Amino acid sequence: MLSPNDKKLEKLDPCYLPSLSKQKTTVRTQRPFTPWEDQRKLFGPASSRTPENRPPSSFSVHASSFEFSDSRPISGTRLSPLEFKPKAPASPDTVEDFCLSFPKPPVDPAKIRRISSARARLFRAASQGALLPARTLPPIQVESEETVTTRDSVVKINGIYLTESKAIGHLKRHPLQLTYDGDFSKITEQEMFKGVTSVPFHLRSGGDQGKRRPRASSSSRSPDQSRLDIRAGSKADLQEKNTEIEVDEVFWNTRIVPILHDLEKEENIEMVCATCTQLHHALEEGNMLGNKFKRRSVLLKTLYKLVDVGSDLLSLKLAKIILALKVSGKNLLNVCKLIFKISRSEKNDSLIRNDSILESLLEVLRSEDLQANTEAFLYCMGTIKFISGNPEFLHEMMGKGAVEILMSLIKQVNENTKKSGTCLPNSGHLLVQMTATLRNLVDSPLARSKLLSINALPQLCTVMEQHIGDKDVCTNIARIFSKLTSYHDCCVALASYSRCYALFLNLINKYQKKQDLVVRVVFILGNLTAKNNQAREQFSKEKGSIPTLLSLFHTFYKLDLHSGKRCGEGDERPEARRPAQAEDVLIKLTRVLANLAIHPGVGPAIAAHSHIVGLLLATLESKSIDDCEELVINTTATINNLSYYKVKNSIIQDRKLYIAELLLKLLVSNNMDGILEAVRVFGNLSQDHDICDFIVQKNVHKFMIALLDAKHQDICFSACGVLLNLTVDRDKRLILKEGGGIKKLVDCLRDFGPTDWQLASLVCKTLWNFSENITNASSCFGDEAANTLLALLSSFLDEELALNGSFDQDLKNYHKLHWETEFRPVAQQLLNRIKNHHTFLEPLPIPSF
């Protein structure tokens, strides 16, 4: 038999212990609401930046905004000037020809040389400062407007006689280009193909065959040229290696120039857009994209002029080509602003997606210099931020490495700030755009996985530390963390950053009255402390943690109180109701307190803190569960966790009767979650004799018995705990017979026993206390209840039957542990007592379960 002590109450474990699966250890809450911004701007209406202290979102971009000088290929070495004293031209016509005609290949000092090195050799020469090939090559046929002859080492170019050595300098100063004014409408077909011999075979199928000119007849060549051609015949291998520049000339004249001509004369926008697409493909085919293409200036001038047409579709196509030509400086800024301006309209998202503008923008972020182009990056990121809010771009952004690119830039900003010791100009503006983009992306599981794999969360914490004075940046990162910490692996990653708790406390202290930031920081803390006892301990040990939470509680309790009074004056418009904001902070804050109270080293200190407990009770007193459901439930859950600790200075124990009075209105509500939390508090408080008297006086016990019929496992568990505590007092045991209490307990055992051995244990303990002075089982429990108990207990104590449920192995082990340690000892004693005081009239049926 049980010892005399076993006849009395076996006190409930605290509701938060893992062994009590039916007790809620923490409370849940929704993530703070972020309103959707109806306008696309760099900085939303809630921004802390004043209009004069932030870059504009509205502006104009015209052709005149671009610098036409940003068009030359990059050269690694600056050429030294050569002496050049040309003779006066023979006639004005000659001068005009010199200015407008298509320049011909330069002359080699040995004899006559033509430009024919490969495109790759041209790039190498440009980077080394040498624009002429190193080998002597045969000449090409020239038109009559520009003759090249040799006469005793003297060369004639457009009527100007130069020595061979000076001819080199002249042609270096006058590189090949289509026109000087970019007006393609003035170029005749004859001028377009001037200086071109035949098209190499491998390009004949790539252009318009009808527009190509045949190779000039050899009869038109001068004797000197013929002799040079004969000598060159023995060097066919050199000619083959040095034809690509000639090929580029042909490609430019036959493929690109006609397209540019069409762009200037075409008036139909759709046709112009189609022509731009054709131009982009042709440039890509001819390997003419990038910033080393020689005629880039002519091309860019034409594209810049078309910006003034004002078509969004055309502007996007122009911008894509301009970015592919690797513009820099002011032109890079203006093309990014042009795209940004278009992206401000959500209806243009489909245009941006169809033209793959995202890829071009990500390439800017990936390849351009951050410090030299901060403003261009700002508008580039602004566009990416806008479209990142459109779910249709999510897959593309993930596939093109947007998360990795953004985190690489953030890391650069962190490193630059650390080096300089101060935040760089405009870096804060840029960080707002980048962090807002990440905030949109982290809804994707793939984005969360990428952030964890590259250890991004500490980098984001560093941004907050370095820019703690920038509320916009901190709010965006808090929004990122509030999304991420809804997942356990992200909580672990963030908690691993040792300074995160100090950082969050600093943010609360700095922005205590900034609800939109504070509510998210507190929500993050609630997530971190929800399932991690180490996190609870680390946070509580951080300097000023509890005082900071208390100060925040006091601030928003007052704000909520005053806001509530204003709402009571008759203004019921949703936009005028401010208590929701203050109330939301209180909801998240009470959740943090409930989580911290779970830790045995923190809970007693909070229970003894008069100001915190006072605010909790004041909240419970002033709020109705019908109006503030989540706040009331969280506050009650916090009181429940604190009521477990029977410490000397506990304010909860000192004011237990007042708390019991407050809980009565919860018990009579129609909110089952509120009822459950109230019953749990009574479960802890009813270990006190005064509270047991209160329960009987207020007929709360009848309510507990009625709850056994709720068919709600958690409610039955908590209600049974209260009844168990009541049966410790011999004078109160008979109350179980009121309202059919015995039968309802037996029903709970039958309904929930096989799946919840903890609840089955509580039922058996309650019946054990109730039957302490038993003389006859039937008179004590009733005939039906006694027979049912005998059958149930006999079956439940058969290990093979009791533990043969369809559970996985971990759950089987869990059930076996509680069956062996909690249920079996008391159930066996109760079964023996009933058998010893029962008269068997017929065989007992074996229940199925």
NORTA-V461303 format. One record per residue. RES is the residue in three letters. PHI is phi in degrees with one decimal (* if undefined). Layout:
# NORTA-V461303
[[RES & PHI] [RES & PHI]]
This chain:
# NORTA-V461303
[[MET & *] [LEU & -72.9] [SER & -68.8] [PRO & -54.2] [ASN & -65.2] [ASP & -69.3] [LYS & -73.4] [LYS & -93.4] [LEU & -60.6] [GLU & -91.0] [LYS & -61.9] [LEU & -63.9] [ASP & -69.5] [PRO & -60.9] [CYS & -61.5] [TYR & -94.7] [LEU & -63.9] [PRO & -58.1] [SER & -66.6] [LEU & -99.4] [SER & -65.0] [LYS & -80.8] [GLN & -91.3] [LYS & -70.9] [THR & -84.8] [THR & -137.1] [VAL & -115.1] [ARG & -103.1] [THR & -152.3] [GLN & -80.5] [ARG & -67.0] [PRO & -54.0] [PHE & -76.6] [THR & -113.4] [PRO & -66.5] [TRP & -77.5] [GLU & -81.6] [ASP & -78.8] [GLN & -123.9] [ARG & -89.8] [LYS & -139.4] [LEU & -59.8] [PHE & -131.8] [GLY & -74.8] [PRO & -65.1] [ALA & -90.2] [SER & -64.6] [SER & -81.6] [ARG & -81.8] [THR & -80.1] [PRO & -54.4] [GLU & -76.8] [ASN & -110.8] [ARG & -143.9] [PRO & -62.6] [PRO & -75.4] [SER & -102.0] [SER & -115.7] [PHE & -168.2] [SER & -115.0] [VAL & -127.8] [HIS & -123.4] [ALA & -59.5] [SER & -68.7] [SER & -71.3] [PHE & -88.9] [GLU & -95.7] [PHE & -76.2] [SER & -77.4] [ASP & -82.1] [SER & -147.6] [ARG & -87.4] [PRO & -67.1] [ILE & -70.8] [SER & -124.1] [GLY & -76.4] [THR & -129.3] [ARG & -82.5] [LEU & -73.5] [SER & -76.9] [PRO & -66.1] [LEU & -108.6] [GLU & -66.9] [PHE & -147.4] [LYS & -124.1] [PRO & -68.6] [LYS & -72.7] [ALA & -62.9] [PRO & -66.0] [ALA & -68.7] [SER & -154.6] [PRO & -58.7] [ASP & -62.2] [THR & -63.7] [VAL & -61.8] [GLU & -63.5] [ASP & -63.2] [PHE & -63.4] [CYS & -78.6] [LEU & -108.4] [SER & -78.6] [PHE & -76.7] [PRO & -60.1] [LYS & -100.7] [PRO & -55.4] [PRO & -72.3] [VAL & -106.9] [ASP & -82.4] [PRO & -59.3] [ALA & -69.7] [LYS & -140.6] [ILE & -99.6] [ARG & -118.7] [ARG & -114.7] [ILE & -78.4] [SER & -152.4] [SER & -71.1] [ALA & -66.8] [ARG & -57.7] [ALA & -63.8] [ARG & -68.6] [LEU & -62.2] [PHE & -63.1] [ARG & -63.7] [ALA & -64.6] [ALA & -61.8] [SER & -71.2] [GLN & -99.9] [GLY & 88.3] [ALA & -112.2] [LEU & -102.0] [LEU & -108.6] [PRO & -69.9] [ALA & -92.9] [ARG & -118.0] [THR & -85.6] [LEU & -127.0] [PRO & -67.4] [PRO & -77.2] [ILE & -107.4] [GLN & -67.8] [VAL & -116.3] [GLU & -81.8] [SER & -68.8] [GLU & -65.4] [GLU & -137.5] [THR & -107.9] [VAL & -126.6] [THR & -130.1] [THR & -115.6] [ARG & -147.8] [ASP & 53.1] [SER & 64.4] [VAL & -114.3] [VAL & -113.5] [LYS & -110.2] [ILE & -125.7] [ASN & 51.7] [GLY & 84.7] [ILE & -105.3] [TYR & -93.4] [LEU & -132.2] [THR & -71.6] [GLU & -58.8] [SER & -67.2] [LYS & -78.5] [ALA & -63.0] [ILE & -62.0] [GLY & -62.7] [HIS & -61.4] [LEU & -74.0] [LYS & -66.5] [ARG & -78.6] [HIS & -125.0] [PRO & -67.3] [LEU & -64.6] [GLN & -157.1] [LEU & -71.0] [THR & -142.3] [TYR & -100.8] [ASP & -111.2] [GLY & 72.9] [ASP & -90.9] [PHE & -74.4] [SER & -68.4] [LYS & -92.2] [ILE & -87.6] [THR & -82.8] [GLU & -62.8] [GLN & -65.4] [GLU & -66.1] [MET & -62.6] [PHE & -108.4] [LYS & -64.0] [GLY & 84.3] [VAL & -99.4] [THR & -86.7] [SER & -98.7] [VAL & -84.1] [PRO & -56.3] [PHE & -56.6] [HIS & -72.0] [LEU & -106.0] [ARG & -62.4] [SER & -84.1] [GLY & -94.4] [GLY & -129.0] [ASP & -85.0] [GLN & -64.2] [GLY & -69.8] [LYS & -96.9] [ARG & -86.8] [ARG & -92.4] [PRO & -70.7] [ARG & -61.8] [ALA & -65.8] [SER & -67.5] [SER & -68.9] [SER & -69.4] [SER & -84.0] [ARG & -76.7] [SER & -76.8] [PRO & -57.1] [ASP & -62.5] [GLN & -66.8] [SER & -63.0] [ARG & -64.2] [LEU & -64.7] [ASP & -63.4] [ILE & -65.1] [ARG & -65.4] [ALA & -70.6] [GLY & -59.5] [SER & -77.4] [LYS & -120.4] [ALA & -61.9] [ASP & -65.4] [LEU & -68.0] [GLN & -63.3] [GLU & -65.5] [LYS & -74.9] [ASN & -120.2] [THR & -110.7] [GLU & -70.2] [ILE & -66.0] [GLU & -60.8] [VAL & -60.2] [ASP & -61.2] [GLU & -62.4] [VAL & -66.3] [PHE & -61.2] [TRP & -60.4] [ASN & -73.7] [THR & -92.7] [ARG & -109.5] [ILE & -84.0] [VAL & -58.1] [PRO & -59.6] [ILE & -67.2] [LEU & -63.8] [HIS & -61.9] [ASP & -65.3] [LEU & -61.8] [GLU & -80.5] [LYS & -97.0] [GLU & -73.8] [GLU & -109.7] [ASN & -80.9] [ILE & -59.9] [GLU & -60.8] [MET & -69.6] [VAL & -63.4] [CYS & -63.1] [ALA & -63.0] [THR & -67.5] [CYS & -62.9] [THR & -61.5] [GLN & -62.0] [LEU & -63.4] [HIS & -60.4] [HIS & -64.2] [ALA & -66.6] [LEU & -63.1] [GLU & -67.0] [GLU & -64.6] [GLY & -85.6] [ASN & 55.9] [MET & -107.6] [LEU & -84.4] [GLY & 99.6] [ASN & -109.5] [LYS & -111.4] [PHE & -76.4] [LYS & -69.1] [ARG & -92.3] [ARG & -56.9] [SER & -64.2] [VAL & -62.0] [LEU & -64.4] [LEU & -64.6] [LYS & -59.6] [THR & -63.7] [LEU & -65.5] [TYR & -61.0] [LYS & -61.9] [LEU & -73.2] [VAL & -59.6] [ASP & -70.9] [VAL & -61.4] [GLY & 88.8] [SER & -88.5] [ASP & -63.3] [LEU & -62.8] [LEU & -64.9] [SER & -61.1] [LEU & -66.1] [LYS & -67.8] [LEU & -63.4] [ALA & -62.3] [LYS & -63.4] [ILE & -68.9] [ILE & -61.0] [LEU & -65.0] [ALA & -67.5] [LEU & -85.1] [LYS & 58.9] [VAL & -69.9] [SER & -138.9] [GLY & 57.2] [LYS & -63.7] [ASN & -69.8] [LEU & -63.1] [LEU & -60.1] [ASN & -68.6] [VAL & -70.8] [CYS & -66.7] [LYS & -67.8] [LEU & -63.3] [ILE & -65.6] [PHE & -58.7] [LYS & -59.8] [ILE & -70.6] [SER & -71.3] [ARG & -66.6] [SER & -95.7] [GLU & -62.1] [LYS & -67.3] [ASN & -87.0] [ASP & -58.0] [SER & -65.7] [LEU & -65.2] [ILE & -64.4] [ARG & -69.4] [ASN & -66.2] [ASP & -96.7] [SER & 53.7] [ILE & -67.2] [LEU & -56.0] [GLU & -60.6] [SER & -66.1] [LEU & -68.6] [LEU & -64.7] [GLU & -66.7] [VAL & -60.9] [LEU & -64.1] [ARG & -77.7] [SER & -111.3] [GLU & -84.8] [ASP & -80.0] [LEU & -64.9] [GLN & -65.8] [ALA & -80.5] [ASN & -132.5] [THR & -59.3] [GLU & -69.6] [ALA & -63.1] [PHE & -61.8] [LEU & -59.4] [TYR & -75.0] [CYS & -61.3] [MET & -68.8] [GLY & -59.3] [THR & -63.7] [ILE & -63.1] [LYS & -61.5] [PHE & -59.9] [ILE & -76.2] [SER & -67.9] [GLY & -79.9] [ASN & -97.3] [PRO & -56.5] [GLU & -68.4] [PHE & -93.0] [LEU & -60.1] [HIS & -62.4] [GLU & -64.6] [MET & -65.8] [MET & -65.5] [GLY & -67.7] [LYS & -96.1] [GLY & 75.9] [ALA & -60.9] [VAL & -62.0] [GLU & -64.9] [ILE & -64.2] [LEU & -63.2] [MET & -68.3] [SER & -64.7] [LEU & -67.1] [ILE & -61.0] [LYS & -62.9] [GLN & -60.6] [VAL & -61.0] [ASN & -61.1] [GLU & -67.1] [ASN & -64.3] [THR & -66.1] [LYS & -64.9] [LYS & -67.0] [SER & -81.7] [GLY & 78.1] [THR & -150.5] [CYS & -71.9] [LEU & -70.7] [PRO & -56.9] [ASN & 68.7] [SER & -65.4] [GLY & -64.0] [HIS & -59.2] [LEU & -66.2] [LEU & -63.1] [VAL & -59.8] [GLN & -68.6] [MET & -66.6] [THR & -70.8] [ALA & -66.8] [THR & -66.2] [LEU & -61.1] [ARG & -58.2] [ASN & -72.8] [LEU & -78.7] [VAL & -70.9] [ASP & -68.5] [SER & -83.0] [PRO & -57.6] [LEU & -65.6] [ALA & -64.3] [ARG & -62.1] [SER & -62.5] [LYS & -65.1] [LEU & -61.7] [LEU & -69.5] [SER & -68.2] [ILE & -101.4] [ASN & 55.5] [ALA & -79.7] [LEU & -63.3] [PRO & -60.9] [GLN & -63.4] [LEU & -68.0] [CYS & -63.2] [THR & -63.2] [VAL & -58.6] [MET & -62.8] [GLU & -64.8] [GLN & -75.5] [HIS & -121.4] [ILE & -65.2] [GLY & -83.1] [ASP & -101.4] [LYS & -62.7] [ASP & -63.2] [VAL & -63.8] [CYS & -64.0] [THR & -66.5] [ASN & -62.3] [ILE & -69.2] [ALA & -61.9] [ARG & -66.4] [ILE & -61.9] [PHE & -66.0] [SER & -66.0] [LYS & -77.8] [LEU & -66.3] [THR & -75.3] [SER & -74.6] [TYR & -117.9] [HIS & -60.6] [ASP & -64.3] [CYS & -71.8] [CYS & -60.3] [VAL & -62.1] [ALA & -64.5] [LEU & -70.6] [ALA & -65.2] [SER & -71.4] [TYR & -82.5] [SER & -60.1] [ARG & -94.3] [CYS & -66.1] [TYR & -69.0] [ALA & -63.0] [LEU & -62.1] [PHE & -66.7] [LEU & -66.3] [ASN & -61.7] [LEU & -65.0] [ILE & -62.1] [ASN & -66.9] [LYS & -76.7] [TYR & -119.5] [GLN & -58.5] [LYS & -100.3] [LYS & -93.5] [GLN & -57.5] [ASP & -64.8] [LEU & -86.6] [VAL & -61.0] [VAL & -61.9] [ARG & -76.9] [VAL & -63.2] [VAL & -67.7] [PHE & -62.0] [ILE & -61.6] [LEU & -61.1] [GLY & -63.6] [ASN & -67.8] [LEU & -65.5] [THR & -94.7] [ALA & -69.0] [LYS & -129.9] [ASN & -131.6] [ASN & -67.7] [GLN & -66.3] [ALA & -63.4] [ARG & -61.4] [GLU & -68.2] [GLN & -62.5] [PHE & -64.5] [SER & -65.4] [LYS & -83.1] [GLU & -67.3] [LYS & -56.8] [GLY & 77.6] [SER & -65.4] [ILE & -67.3] [PRO & -59.2] [THR & -65.5] [LEU & -64.4] [LEU & -63.4] [SER & -60.5] [LEU & -65.4] [PHE & -58.7] [HIS & -63.5] [THR & -61.2] [PHE & -82.0] [TYR & -64.7] [LYS & -67.0] [LEU & -60.6] [ASP & -65.9] [LEU & -64.3] [HIS & -68.3] [SER & -64.6] [GLY & -62.3] [LYS & -65.8] [ARG & -65.3] [CYS & -66.4] [GLY & -74.9] [GLU & -86.3] [GLY & 109.1] [ASP & -88.9] [GLU & -106.5] [ARG & -65.7] [PRO & -57.5] [GLU & -71.4] [ALA & -93.1] [ARG & -85.4] [ARG & -88.6] [PRO & -61.2] [ALA & -58.5] [GLN & -69.3] [ALA & -65.4] [GLU & -63.0] [ASP & -63.4] [VAL & -63.1] [LEU & -63.5] [ILE & -60.8] [LYS & -68.5] [LEU & -70.5] [THR & -64.6] [ARG & -64.9] [VAL & -61.3] [LEU & -63.3] [ALA & -62.4] [ASN & -67.7] [LEU & -64.5] [ALA & -65.5] [ILE & -67.6] [HIS & -72.7] [PRO & -65.1] [GLY & -90.2] [VAL & -108.5] [GLY & -54.3] [PRO & -59.7] [ALA & -66.3] [ILE & -69.4] [ALA & -61.1] [ALA & -93.2] [HIS & -88.6] [SER & -62.9] [HIS & -70.1] [ILE & -66.6] [VAL & -62.2] [GLY & -61.6] [LEU & -68.9] [LEU & -62.4] [LEU & -68.2] [ALA & -65.3] [THR & -64.6] [LEU & -64.6] [GLU & -72.9] [SER & -90.0] [LYS & -109.4] [SER & -103.3] [ILE & -67.3] [ASP & -70.3] [ASP & -94.8] [CYS & -133.7] [GLU & -56.0] [GLU & -66.9] [LEU & -65.7] [VAL & -64.8] [ILE & -65.9] [ASN & -63.3] [THR & -64.2] [THR & -65.8] [ALA & -63.8] [THR & -64.3] [ILE & -62.3] [ASN & -60.3] [ASN & -64.6] [LEU & -71.9] [SER & -70.7] [TYR & -67.8] [TYR & -82.2] [LYS & -97.4] [VAL & -90.2] [LYS & -59.6] [ASN & -101.3] [SER & -64.5] [ILE & -69.9] [ILE & -61.3] [GLN & -68.6] [ASP & -64.9] [ARG & -113.5] [LYS & -62.4] [LEU & -69.5] [TYR & -64.3] [ILE & -62.7] [ALA & -60.3] [GLU & -62.6] [LEU & -64.7] [LEU & -75.5] [LEU & -60.4] [LYS & -69.5] [LEU & -72.3] [LEU & -64.0] [VAL & -94.1] [SER & -81.0] [ASN & -99.5] [ASN & -101.3] [MET & -65.1] [ASP & -67.2] [GLY & -66.8] [ILE & -60.9] [LEU & -58.9] [GLU & -65.7] [ALA & -65.3] [VAL & -64.1] [ARG & -63.9] [VAL & -63.2] [PHE & -60.6] [GLY & -62.3] [ASN & -78.8] [LEU & -70.5] [SER & -72.0] [GLN & -73.8] [ASP & -97.6] [HIS & -60.2] [ASP & -63.2] [ILE & -69.7] [CYS & -62.2] [ASP & -63.4] [PHE & -59.7] [ILE & -61.4] [VAL & -71.8] [GLN & -62.0] [LYS & -92.5] [ASN & 58.7] [VAL & -65.9] [HIS & -62.0] [LYS & -63.8] [PHE & -67.0] [MET & -65.0] [ILE & -64.7] [ALA & -63.0] [LEU & -67.6] [LEU & -63.8] [ASP & -87.7] [ALA & -69.0] [LYS & 56.7] [HIS & -113.4] [GLN & -58.1] [ASP & -66.1] [ILE & -67.0] [CYS & -61.2] [PHE & -60.5] [SER & -69.7] [ALA & -64.3] [CYS & -64.8] [GLY & -63.5] [VAL & -65.2] [LEU & -63.3] [LEU & -59.9] [ASN & -66.1] [LEU & -65.2] [THR & -75.2] [VAL & -65.2] [ASP & -83.1] [ARG & -57.2] [ASP & -69.4] [LYS & -109.1] [ARG & -71.0] [LEU & -67.3] [ILE & -63.2] [LEU & -65.8] [LYS & -82.6] [GLU & -76.9] [GLY & 68.6] [GLY & 68.8] [GLY & -60.8] [ILE & -62.9] [LYS & -61.6] [LYS & -68.1] [LEU & -64.8] [VAL & -63.8] [ASP & -62.5] [CYS & -61.4] [LEU & -61.1] [ARG & -68.8] [ASP & -75.0] [PHE & -113.2] [GLY & -53.5] [PRO & -62.6] [THR & -111.0] [ASP & -146.9] [TRP & -72.9] [GLN & -70.1] [LEU & -64.2] [ALA & -60.4] [SER & -65.0] [LEU & -62.5] [VAL & -62.3] [CYS & -64.0] [LYS & -65.3] [THR & -64.3] [LEU & -68.2] [TRP & -64.5] [ASN & -60.6] [PHE & -62.6] [SER & -97.5] [GLU & -58.0] [ASN & -102.7] [ILE & -64.4] [THR & -120.2] [ASN & -145.9] [ALA & -62.6] [SER & -67.1] [SER & -72.3] [CYS & -76.1] [PHE & -102.1] [GLY & 98.5] [ASP & -58.3] [GLU & -62.7] [ALA & -65.0] [ALA & -63.7] [ASN & -64.2] [THR & -65.3] [LEU & -61.5] [LEU & -59.9] [ALA & -67.2] [LEU & -64.5] [LEU & -64.9] [SER & -62.7] [SER & -70.8] [PHE & -66.3] [LEU & -86.3] [ASP & -83.2] [GLU & -58.0] [GLU & -64.4] [LEU & -72.7] [ALA & -68.4] [LEU & -107.7] [ASN & -98.0] [GLY & -79.5] [SER & -86.3] [PHE & -117.4] [ASP & -73.4] [GLN & -63.4] [ASP & -61.8] [LEU & -70.7] [LYS & -62.3] [ASN & -64.2] [TYR & -63.0] [HIS & -64.6] [LYS & -63.1] [LEU & -59.0] [HIS & -74.2] [TRP & -65.4] [GLU & -74.7] [THR & -91.7] [GLU & -112.2] [PHE & -81.9] [ARG & -57.3] [PRO & -59.8] [VAL & -75.6] [ALA & -65.7] [GLN & -64.5] [GLN & -65.8] [LEU & -66.6] [LEU & -61.3] [ASN & -63.3] [ARG & -62.7] [ILE & -66.2] [LYS & -61.7] [ASN & -70.6] [HIS & -126.2] [HIS & -133.1] [THR & -101.9] [PHE & -86.7] [LEU & -99.1] [GLU & -154.2] [PRO & -57.9] [LEU & -83.1] [PRO & -71.8] [ILE & -92.4] [PRO & -70.0] [SER & -99.7] [PHE & -154.3]]
